[in-house]
């Protein structure tokens, strides 16, 4: 019983594996696609007669 207490004290937080971290990032990115709105990009058109973009 004394050894169990020592083992519990020695047990520390272990960093998750690389696959676990990648999976968490993948899930967060998938959730953010529903939260963050898609960008609205203005498109430039070139008027060659007046040599300007509008």
BADO-209104 format. One record per residue: x, y, z of N, C-alpha, C in turn. Coordinates in steps of 0.1 Angstrom, whole numbers. Layout:
BEGIN
+-------+-------+-------+-------+-------+-------+-------+-------+-------+
|   n.u |   n.v |   n.w |  ca.u |  ca.v |  ca.w |   c.u |   c.v |   c.w |
+-------+-------+-------+-------+-------+-------+-------+-------+-------+
|     X |     Y |     Z |     X |     Y |     Z |     X |     Y |     Z |
...
+-------+-------+-------+-------+-------+-------+-------+-------+-------+
//
This chain:
BEGIN
+-------+-------+-------+-------+-------+-------+-------+-------+-------+
|   n.u |   n.v |   n.w |  ca.u |  ca.v |  ca.w |   c.u |   c.v |   c.w |
+-------+-------+-------+-------+-------+-------+-------+-------+-------+
|     8 |   -12 |     0 |     0 |     0 |     0 |     9 |    13 |     0 |
|    20 |    12 |     6 |    29 |    23 |     7 |    35 |    26 |    -7 |
|    37 |    16 |   -15 |    42 |    18 |   -28 |    32 |    25 |   -37 |
|    19 |    22 |   -35 |     8 |    28 |   -43 |     8 |    43 |   -41 |
|    10 |    47 |   -29 |    11 |    62 |   -26 |    23 |    68 |   -33 |
|    34 |    62 |   -33 |    46 |    67 |   -39 |    44 |    68 |   -54 |
|    37 |    58 |   -60 |    35 |    59 |   -75 |    25 |    70 |   -78 |
|    15 |    72 |   -70 |     5 |    83 |   -73 |    12 |    96 |   -72 |
|    21 |    98 |   -63 |    28 |   111 |   -61 |    38 |   113 |   -73 |
|    44 |   103 |   -78 |    54 |   104 |   -89 |    47 |   106 |  -102 |
|    34 |   102 |  -103 |    28 |   104 |  -116 |    25 |   118 |  -119 |
|    31 |   123 |  -130 |    29 |   137 |  -134 |    22 |   138 |  -147 |
|    19 |   150 |  -151 |    12 |   153 |  -163 |    21 |   149 |  -175 |
|    17 |   141 |  -184 |    25 |   138 |  -196 |    19 |   145 |  -208 |
|    27 |   151 |  -216 |    22 |   157 |  -228 |    16 |   147 |  -237 |
|     5 |   150 |  -244 |    -1 |   140 |  -253 |     8 |   138 |  -265 |
|     5 |   127 |  -272 |    13 |   124 |  -283 |    10 |   133 |  -295 |
|    18 |   133 |  -305 |    17 |   141 |  -317 |     4 |   139 |  -324 |
|    -1 |   127 |  -324 |   -14 |   124 |  -331 |   -25 |   130 |  -323 |
|   -24 |   130 |  -310 |   -35 |   136 |  -302 |   -35 |   151 |  -304 |
|   -24 |   157 |  -304 |   -23 |   172 |  -307 |   -29 |   175 |  -320 |
|   -25 |   168 |  -331 |   -30 |   170 |  -344 |   -45 |   168 |  -345 |
|   -50 |   158 |  -338 |   -65 |   156 |  -338 |   -72 |   167 |  -332 |
|   -67 |   172 |  -321 |   -73 |   183 |  -314 |   -73 |   196 |  -323 |
|   -62 |   198 |  -329 |   -62 |   210 |  -338 |   -71 |   208 |  -350 |
|   -73 |   196 |  -355 |   -82 |   193 |  -366 |   -96 |   196 |  -362 |
|  -100 |   191 |  -350 |  -113 |   194 |  -345 |  -116 |   208 |  -343 |
|  -106 |   216 |  -337 |  -108 |   230 |  -335 |  -110 |   238 |  -348 |
|  -102 |   234 |  -358 |  -103 |   240 |  -371 |  -117 |   237 |  -378 |
|  -122 |   225 |  -376 |  -135 |   222 |  -381 |  -146 |   230 |  -374 |
|  -145 |   232 |  -361 |  -155 |   239 |  -354 |  -154 |   254 |  -358 |
|  -142 |   259 |  -360 |  -140 |   273 |  -364 |  -146 |   276 |  -378 |
|  -147 |   266 |  -386 |  -153 |   269 |  -400 |  -168 |   273 |  -398 |
|  -174 |   269 |  -388 |  -188 |   272 |  -386 |  -189 |   285 |  -378 |
|  -179 |   289 |  -371 |  -180 |   302 |  -363 |  -175 |   314 |  -370 |
|  -163 |   313 |  -377 |  -157 |   324 |  -384 |  -163 |   325 |  -397 |
|  -168 |   337 |  -401 |  -175 |   338 |  -414 |  -165 |   338 |  -425 |
|  -169 |   333 |  -436 |  -161 |   333 |  -448 |  -158 |   347 |  -453 |
|  -146 |   349 |  -458 |  -142 |   362 |  -462 |  -150 |   367 |  -475 |
|  -152 |   379 |  -475 |  -158 |   385 |  -487 |  -148 |   394 |  -494 |
|  -143 |   390 |  -505 |  -132 |   397 |  -511 |  -137 |   405 |  -523 |
|  -133 |   417 |  -523 |  -137 |   426 |  -535 |  -127 |   422 |  -546 |
|  -133 |   422 |  -558 |  -125 |   418 |  -570 |  -123 |   431 |  -578 |
|  -110 |   433 |  -582 |  -106 |   444 |  -590 |  -108 |   440 |  -605 |
|  -113 |   450 |  -612 |  -114 |   449 |  -626 |  -105 |   460 |  -633 |
|   -99 |   456 |  -643 |   -90 |   465 |  -650 |   -97 |   471 |  -662 |
|   -97 |   485 |  -663 |  -103 |   492 |  -674 |   -91 |   496 |  -683 |
|   -89 |   490 |  -694 |   -77 |   493 |  -702 |   -79 |   506 |  -710 |
|   -91 |   511 |  -711 |   -93 |   523 |  -718 |   -88 |   535 |  -709 |
|   -91 |   534 |  -697 |   -87 |   545 |  -687 |   -74 |   542 |  -680 |
|   -69 |   529 |  -681 |   -57 |   525 |  -675 |   -58 |   525 |  -659 |
|   -70 |   521 |  -654 |   -72 |   521 |  -640 |   -79 |   507 |  -636 |
|   -77 |   505 |  -623 |   -84 |   494 |  -616 |   -96 |   500 |  -609 |
|  -107 |   492 |  -610 |  -119 |   497 |  -602 |  -127 |   485 |  -597 |
+-------+-------+-------+-------+-------+-------+-------+-------+-------+
//
